[in-house]
Amino acid sequence: MTIKAVILDMDGTLTNFTLDYKTSRAEVIEYLTKHGFPPSLFSIKENIFEMLKKAEVYMKNNGEQENKATIVRKGVFAIAERHEMEAANTTHMLPGVLETLKTLKNMGLKMAVFTMNGEKSTNHITRIFRLEQFFDATVTRESVSAVKPDPEHLEAVLSALNIEPKEAIVVGDSALDMKCARELNITGVGITTGISSLKELTHAGASYLISSFTEIPRLIQQLNEQA
């Protein structure tokens, strides 16, 4: 099959990565500790979704009421959203992104964003950089019950675009993007402009590695020629 769609991460792929994730994670751990969870349960190396999963298991094992899980989740996401908006207000597009998005659009390709960020900060970025014209779908954390590397996040994008896994490539700067693509047998393209190293992207399942967003059109042409 030929490539018909490009599925993109946002932070570190389209825009520079400015989120102070260490501070946001520390705040989340402090919040969870205040709500009765043992501090030893969490690590600053974990993302907030991993922390929430641990918190939910802890509550279930300790017979906590369902409404506490809802309150805790809402509180954690409020912290995340505040930090995401701070990052969104200071971010900028990476070199060549806008021109390349125009090229991909002219090639007749469908495009979508899938991000662990919330809808508020994602919409802010797409609005200030006028990116809405390029994307056929945007899937944030609110759109799914489980985010990447859980395949549900990427399955939601495939469904929105109405395409098969073999008809898409996933471009992202993190190992989570590549793991998600690998789970669904989608071609993963690791870009070294964000948080994960070349080695981490390769180990996570990247089929191709690029150092600039501008390399994507040529890569797609090569893949389609091979097909």
DRENZA-777552 format. One record per atom (N, C-alpha, C, O, CB): x negated, y, z negated; residue in one letter. Coordinates in pm, whole numbers, plus 50000, padded with zeros to 5 digits. Glycine has a CB too. Example, Ala and Ser with C-alpha at 12.3 -4.5 7.8 and 13.67 -1.06 7.14 Angstrom:
residues 2
486814943149220a
487704955049220a
486804967049220a
485764966849154a
488694955349095a
487154977549292s
486334989449286s
487105000349213s
486595011449196s
485924994049428s
END
This chain:
residues 227
499164987950000m
500005000050000m
499135012550000m
498045012649943m
500955000149878m
499615022950064t
498905035750063t
499285043749939t
500335041549878t
499225043750191t
498415053049902i
498665061549785i
499705072049821i
499535079649917i
497355068149735i
500775072549742k
501855082049766k
502015092249653k
502725102149667k
503145074749785k
501335089649541a
501525098449426a
500255099749342a
499455090449333a
502665093449338a
500095111549283v
498985114249192v
499575117949056v
500335127549043v
498045125749248v
499205110048955i
499695112348819i
498555118148736i
497485112148727i
500255099148755i
498785129648676l
497705137448614l
497895139648465l
498995142348417l
497595150748683l
496805138448393d
496745143348256d
496625158548265d
496375164048373d
495535136948175d
496795165548152m
496675180048157m
495395185148092m
494495189748162m
497875186448089m
495285184447957d
494105189647887d
492855182147929d
492795169847919d
494295188647735d
491855189447975g
490605183248015g
490585178548159g
489545174748212g
490305171847925g
491755178648223t
491875174348362t
492275186048451t
491595189148549t
492905162948375t
493375192548415l
493825204548488l
493295217248421l
492925226848488l
495355204948496l
493285217048288t
492835228648211t
491675224548121t
491465212748096t
493995234648127t
490935234548074n
489845231147982n
490405226747848n
491475231247808n
488885243147964n
489685218047779f
490175212547653f
489825222047539f
488665223147501f
489565198447628f
490825228947485t
490585238847380t
491255235147247t
491095242247148t
491085252347425t
491985224147245l
492695220247123l
491715216647011l
490815208447030l
493625208247151l
491895222946896d
491065219846779d
491665207546711d
492345208546609d
490995232246679d
491395195946771y
492065183746724y
491575179246586y
492325172846512y
491835172446824y
490345182546551k
489845178546419k
490595185846309k
490975179946208k
488325181246408k
490815198946328t
491555206746229t
493005202346222t
493555201146112t
491475221746261t
493625199746336s
495025195446337s
495165181846270s
496125179646197s
495565194946481s
494235172846295r
494285159646231r
494095160746080r
494765153846003r
493215150346290r
493185169546039a
492965171545895a
494225176945829a
494565172945717a
491775181145871a
494925186045897e
496165191545842e
497245180845833e
498025180445737e
496665203245930e
497285172145933v
498275161345931v
498005151745815v
498935147545747v
498265153646066v
496735148445793i
496385139645681i
496785146145548i
497305139545459i
494875136445683i
496525159145536e
496905166445414e
498425166245396e
498915164245285e
496395181145420e
499145168345505y
500625168145500y
501135154345456y
502005153345370y
501215171845638y
500585143945516l
501035130345483l
500695126645339l
501475119945271l
500395120145579l
499535131145293t
499135128445155t
500105135045057t
500465129144955t
497695133445129t
500515147245089k
501475154345003k
502825147445001k
503605149144907k
501655168745052k
503105139545105h
504375132345110h
504275118045058h
505125109545085h
504895132145252h
503205115444982g
503115102844909g
502335091644975g
502325080344925g
504445098044884g
501685094445086f
500895084045153f
499465084445100f
498925095245078f
500915085945307f
498845072845078p
497455072745030p
496505078245135p
496565074145251p
497045058644991p
495615087445098p
494675093445194p
493815083145265p
493425085145380p
493785103445123p
493515072145196s
492665061645253s
493315054545371s
492655046945443s
492315051545145s
494605057145391l
495335050645500l
494965056545636l
495125050045739l
496835051845477l
494465068845635f
494245076045761f
492775079845781f
491995080545686f
495095088645764f
492425082345907s
491075086445942s
491125098146038s
492025098846122s
490275074746003s
490185107246026i
490095118946115i
489795114546258i
489965122346352i
489005128746064i
489345102246276k
489035096946409k
490295092446484k
490255090046605k
488065085146397k
491405091446412e
492675087046473e
493455099046524e
493375109946467e
493515079146371e
494215097046633n
495115107746675n
496385107346590n
496605097746516n
495445106446826n
497205117546602i
498365118646514i
499385107546536i
500135104146445i
499045132046534i
499415101746656f
500355090946684f
499945078046614f
500785070346568f
500465088646835f
498645075946606e
498135064346531e
498425066146382e
498775056546313e
496615062446555e
498265078346333m
498575081246193m
500055078846164m
500405072846063m
498195095646158m
500905083746254l
502345081946235l
502735067246233l
503595063046155l
503115089146344l
502105059346319k
502405044946325k
502055038346192k
502805030046141k
501635038246440k
500915042046136k
500505036846006k
501485041245896k
501845033445808k
499085041445971k
501905053845904a
502835059145804a
504165051745811a
504765048745708a
503045074245825a
504635048945933e
505905042045950e
505845027745897e
506795022945835e
506305041946097e
504725021045921v
504535007445869v
504515007745716v
505114999145650v
503215001245923v
503815017645660y
503725019045515y
505115021245454y
505465015045353y
502795030945478y
505915029945516m
507275032545466m
508145020145474m
508915017345382m
507915043845545m
508015012745584k
508825000645601k
508454990245497k
509334983745440k
508634994845741k
507154988745471n
506694978845373n
507064982645231n
507134974145142n
505194977145383n
507304995645209n
507635000445074n
509115003845059n
509515010144961n
506795012545040n
509914999645156g
511365001145146g
511865015445148g
512915018445091g
511824994745022g
511125024345214e
511555038345222e
512785039645312e
512985031645403e
510405047245274e
513595049745285q
514785052145365q
514435057445504q
513395063845524q
515705062045293q
515315054645599e
515075058245738e
514905073345757e
514125077745841e
516225053245825e
515635081145679n
515575095645698n
514215101545663n
513855112145713n
516655102345615n
513455094745577k
512115099745543k
511205098945665k
510395107845688k
511515091745425k
511335088245742a
510525086745863a
510795098145960a
509875103346024a
510805073245931a
512065102045972t
512445113046061t
511855126146014t
511355134046094t
513965114246071t
511905128545882i
511365140845824i
509855141645844i
509315152045881i
511715141745674i
509195130545818v
507735130045831v
507315132345975v
506395139946002v
507185116645780v
507975125846067r
507655127246209r
507835141846255r
506995147346327r
508555117846294r
508935147846211k
509205161746248k
508125171146192k
507715180546259k
510595166046197k
507685168546069g
506655176846006g
505305175646076g
504605185546095g
506525173145861g
504945163446113v
503675161046182v
503685167746319v
502705174046358v
503415145946198v
504795166446391f
504885172546524f
504905187746517f
504465194446611f
506115167546597f
505405193346409a
505395207946392a
503965212946378a
503615223446433a
506225212046267a
503145205446306i
501725209046292i
501045208146429i
500305217146469i
501005199746189i
501305197146499a
500695195046631a
501095206046728a
500265211146803a
501095181346687a
502375209746726e
502865219846819e
502225233446795e
501915240646890e
504375221046808e
502015236746669r
501385249546637r
499965250146695r
499575260246755r
501345251646483r
499215239646677h
497845239246729h
497835238646882h
496955244446946h
497085227246671h
498785231646940e
498875230847087e
499175244447148e
498625247947253e
499955220747128e
500045252047083m
500375265347135m
499175274747124m
498955283047212m
501575271147061m
498415273547016e
497215281747001e
496235278547114e
495615287547171e
496545279146862e
496095265647146a
495205261347253a
495735266047389a
494965270447474a
495045246047252a
497045265147407a
497655269047535a
497465283847564a
497365287947680a
499155265647535a
497405291747460n
497235306247478n
495805310347509n
495555321747546n
497695313347354n
494865300947496t
493455304247521t
492865296047635t
491685297547668t
492635302147396t
493655287547696t
493115278447798t
493045285147935t
493625295747957t
493975265947806t
492315278748026h
492275283348164h
492185271248257h
491805260348215h
491075292948188h
492545273348381m
492485262548479m
491025259248510m
490175268148515m
493255266348609m
490755246448530l
489405242348566l
489125246048712l
490055247448792l
489215227148544l
487845247748748p
487485251848885p
488065242848993p
487955230548987p
485985252248898p
488685249049093g
489185241749208g
490525234849192g
491015228649286g
488215231949246g
491115235749073v
492365228449048v
493515233549135v
494175225649202v
492755229548900v
493735246649135l
494865252249211l
494755249249360l
495725245149424l
494945267349189l
493575251249414e
493355248649556e
493585233949589e
494155230649693e
491945252949598e
493135225249500t
493275210749523t
494725206349511t
495175197849587t
492415202949424t
495455212149416l
496885208849404l
497625212749532l
498505205549578l
497515216149281l
497255224249589k
497875228549715k
497555218549827k
498415215349909k
497385242749754k
496315213849831t
495905204049932t
496685191049917t
497165185450015t
494405201349921t
496805186449795l
497535173949769l
499005175249808l
499605165949861l
497415170049621l
499565187049780k
500965189649816k
501125189449968k
502085183850021k
501445203249759k
500175195650037n
500215195950184n
499995182150245n
500385179750360n
499155205550236n
499395173150170m
499185159450215m
500465151150201m
500515139450242m
498045152950137m
501505157250143g
502775150250126g
502825141050006g
503685132249999g
503075142450247g
501925142949912l
501865134449794l
502805139349684l
502965151349664l
500445133649742l
503405130049615k
504165133449495k
503155135749383k
502085129649381k
505205122249458k
503505144549289m
502615147149176m
503405148149047m
504545152949044m
501805160049199m
502765143448940a
503405144048808a
502345145948701a
501175142648720a
504225131148781a
502775151348589v
501925152848471v
502455143748361v
503665143148336v
501885167748422v
501545136448296f
501945129348174f
500945132948064f
499735130748078f
502015113748196f
501475138347956t
500645143747850t
501195140247713t
502395138947693t
500525158647865t
500275138847618m
500675136447479m
501115149247411m
501665148947302m
499525130047401m
500865160447476n
501285173247420n
502805174547423n
503505167147492n
500645184847498n
503295184047346g
504725186447341g
505225194547459g
504455200247536g
505085193447213g
506525194747472e
507165201747584e
506905216747580e
506735223047685e
508665199147582e
506885222647460k
506745237147447k
505415242047504k
505405251147587k
506875241247301k
504305236047462s
502995240447510s
502775236647656s
502135244147731s
501885234447424s
503295225147697t
503155220747836t
503885230247930t
503355234248033t
503685206447854t
505105233847893n
505885243247975n
505235256947980n
505295263848082n
507305244447922n
504615260847870h
503925273847865h
502785274147966h
502615283948039h
503395276747723h
502005263447970i
500865262848062i
501345262348207i
500815269548292i
499995250648031i
502315254048236t
502805253048375t
503425266248421t
503375269548539t
503835241648388t
504015273648327r
504645286448363r
503605297248389r
503685304248490r
505605290948252r
502625298748299i
501665309848315i
500745307748435i
500245317348493i
500835311548187i
500515295248471f
499665292448587f
500475288948713f
499915285248816f
498695281048555f
501805290148701r
502715287648813r
502505273848877r
502345272548998r
502525298448918r
502515263848792l
502265250148838l
503545242348869l
503485231448926l
501475242748735l
504695247948833e
505965240748853e
506165236548998e
506755226149026e
507135249248808e
505665244749090q
505855242149233q
505185229349279q
505545223849384q
505335253749314q
504215224549202f
503455212849245f
504005199649191f
503815189149254f
502025214349203f
504675200049076f
505005187549007f
506455183049028f
507395190749014f
504735189148861f
506575170349061d
507895164249077d
508425158948945d
509625156248933d
507835153049180d
507555157348847a
507965152648714a
506915156648611a
505725157348641a
508165137248714a
507375159348489t
506495162248377t
507005154148258t
508135155948214t
506435177648344t
506155145348207v
506575136448099v
505725139347976v
504555135547970v
506455121448140v
506315146147878t
505645149647752t
505975139147646t
506675129447674t
506055163847704t
505475141247525r
505715131447418r
507195130347380r
507645119947334r
504895135047295r
507955141347401e
509375140747366e
510175131847461e
511275127347428e
509965154847367e
509605129147578s
510335121647681s
510315106547659s
511085099247721s
509765124847817s
509425101947571v
509255087547551v
509165084347402v
508875093047320v
507995082447625v
509405071747368s
509295067647228s
507865063847191s
507515063347073s
510235055847200s
507025061147293a
505625057747269a
504765064047378a
505065062647497a
505425042347264a
503695070847338v
502825077747434v
501625069047471v
501375058647410v
502345091147377v
500885073447574k
499685066147615k
498745063847496k
498615072447410k
498955073947726k
498105052347491p
497945042347596p
499095032447611p
499005023047690p
496715034747572p
500195034347537d
501355025647556d
501865027347699d
502085038647743d
502475028947453d
502055016447773p
502485017447913p
503845024047934p
504165028148045p
502525003847973p
504645025047827e
505965031447841e
505845045647895e
506675050147974e
506685031547706e
504795052647851h
504605066547894h
504425067248046h
505035075648112h
503375072947822h
503605058548098l
503335058448242l
504495052448321l
504765056548434l
502055050748270l
505175042848262e
506355036848328e
507425047448351e
508115047148452e
506925025348243e
507545056748255a
508535067548269a
508205076448388a
509105081448456a
508595075948140a
506905078348413v
506485086648527v
506785079448659v
507305085448752v
504975089948517v
506455066548665l
506715058748786l
508205058848819l
508595059948935l
506225044248768l
509025057648715s
510475057848734s
510945071348787s
511785072048876s
511175054448602s
510395082148729a
510795095648771a
510395098348916a
511115105348988a
510155106148679a
509265092848958l
508785094949094l
509345084649193l
509245086249314l
507265094549097l
509925073949137n
510485063049219n
509415056749308n
509585055549430n
511645068349305n
508305052849245i
507215046549318i
506735033949245i
507025031949127i
506035056449337i
505995025549318e
505415013549263e
504005016649209e
503375026149254e
505355002349370e
503525008649112p
502185011049056p
501085011749161p
500165019949150p
501855000148958p
501165003449263k
500115003049367k
500145015449457k
499215017749535k
500284990549453k
501205023449445e
501325035449529e
500795048049460e
500925059049514e
502765037449568e
500215046349341a
499795058049263a
498345056949216a
497775046149210a
500705059849143a
497785068449184i
496535068849108i
496785077348985i
497595086648987i
495345074549195i
496085074148877v
496125082048755v
494785088948738v
493745082448738v
496465073248631v
494815102248724v
493605109948704v
493625115648562v
494545122948525v
493475121448811v
492595112348485g
492555117248349g
491155117648293g
490245111148345g
493415108848261g
490975125448186d
489645127148127d
489435118748003d
488355119047944d
489435141548093d
490445111047962s
490295103347839s
490425088347862s
491025083847960s
491315107847737s
489865080847770a
489965066247775a
491415061847766a
491775051447821a
489135059947662a
492245069547696l
493655066047682l
494345066047818l
495195057547845l
494355075847587l
493995075747904d
494565076348039d
494215063748118d
495065057848185d
494065088848114d
492955059748108m
492475048148184m
493055035148130m
493385026148208m
490955047548180m
493185034047999k
493785022047939k
495245020647983k
495705009648014k
493685022647785k
495945031847985c
497345031948026c
497485027548171c
498355019548204c
497955046048007c
496625032748258a
496645029048399a
496335014248416a
496975007348496a
495655037548479a
495355009448342r
494964995348352r
496094986048311r
496294975448371r
493734992648264r
496844989948208e
497964981748160e
498984979148271e
499584968348277e
498654988648042e
499184989048358l
500184987748464l
499564984848601l
500244985048703l
501015000548471l
498254982148600n
497574978748725n
497614990148826n
497774988048946n
498184966248786n
497485002448775i
497425014348858i
495955018648870i
495205017548773i
498315025848800i
495555023248984t
494185027849002t
493885039648910t
494535050148919t
493925031749150t
492905037948823g
492535048548730g
491325056148779g
490305050148813g
492275042848593g
491425069248782v
490315077948824v
489905086348704v
490625095348662v
490725087048946v
488735083348649g
488235090748534g
487495103248578g
486625102748664g
487325081948449g
487855114348516i
487185127048549i
486395131748427i
486915132048316i
488225137948593i
485145135448450t
484225138348339t
484235153148299t
483185158948273t
482815134048376t
485415159048295t
485535173248259t
486185175148123t
486475186448083t
486335180748365t
486405164148051g
487115165147924g
486425157947809g
485215159347790g
488485159747940g
487205150347733i
486725145247605i
485955132047612i
485145129347524i
487865143547514i
486205123847714s
485555110747719s
484335110747810s
484305117547912s
486555100247765s
483345103047771s
482125102047850s
482325092547967s
483305085147973s
480955097247763s
481385092948060l
481425083948176l
481495069448129l
482255061448184l
480185086148266l
480695066148028k
480685052447976k
482025048547915k
482505037447936k
479585050947871k
482625057747840e
483925055047777e
485025053147881e
485875044347867e
484305066447681e
484995061347986l
485995060248092l
485865047048166l
486865040548197l
485855071948189l
484625043148194t
484375030548263t
484825018648179t
485495009548228t
482885029148298t
484465018948052h
484825007947960h
486345006847945h
486874995947924h
484165010147822h
487035018247954a
488505018247937a
489235013548062a
490445011148059a
488975032247901a
488495012048174g
489125006448293g
489175015248415g
489895012148510g
490465002648261g
488435026348415a
488445035148533a
487895027748655a
486825021648649a
487605047848507a
488645028148764s
488185021948889s
487235031148964s
486355026549037s
489385018448978s
487435044348945y
486595054349011y
486275065348911y
487025067848817y
487305060249138y
485145071948933l
484725082948847l
484425095148933l
483765094049037l
483495079048762l
484915106748890i
484655119248962i
484215129848862i
484545129148744i
485905123949041i
483465139548910s
482995150248821s
483735163348845s
483565172948770s
481495152348840s
484555163648952s
485305175748984s
486685172049039s
486845162149110s
484535184449087s
487655180149004f
489025177949051f
489105178749203f
489985172749265f
489965188248988f
488185186249262t
488205188349407t
487885175649486t
488055175349608t
487215199049445t
487405165149418e
487055152649485e
488265143849514e
488165134049588e
486055144949401e
489415147149455i
490575138249464i
491115136349606i
491355124949645i
491665143649377i
491325146949686p
491875144849821p
491035135149905p
491565126349972p
491985158049893p
489705137049901r
488835128249979r
488915113849931r
488905104550011r
487395133249973r
488995111949800l
489115098449743l
490395091749791l
490385080049827l
489075098949589l
491495099249792i
492765093749838i
492695090049986i
493215079750028i
493905103749813i
492065098550064q
491895095650207q
491125082550226q
491475074350310q
491165107250278q
490075080750147q
489265068450157q
490085056250116q
490005045850181q
488015069550069q
490855057550009l
491685046249963l
492725042550068l
492985030750092l
492375049749830l
493335052750129n
494365050150231n
493755044250359n
494385036150427n
495125063150263n
492545048350391e
491865042650506e
491555027950483e
491695019650573e
490585050450535e
491135024650362q
490865010850325q
492125002450329q
492104990750369q
490235010150186q
493235008550286a
494525001350285a
495004998250425a
496064992250443a
495585009350211a
END
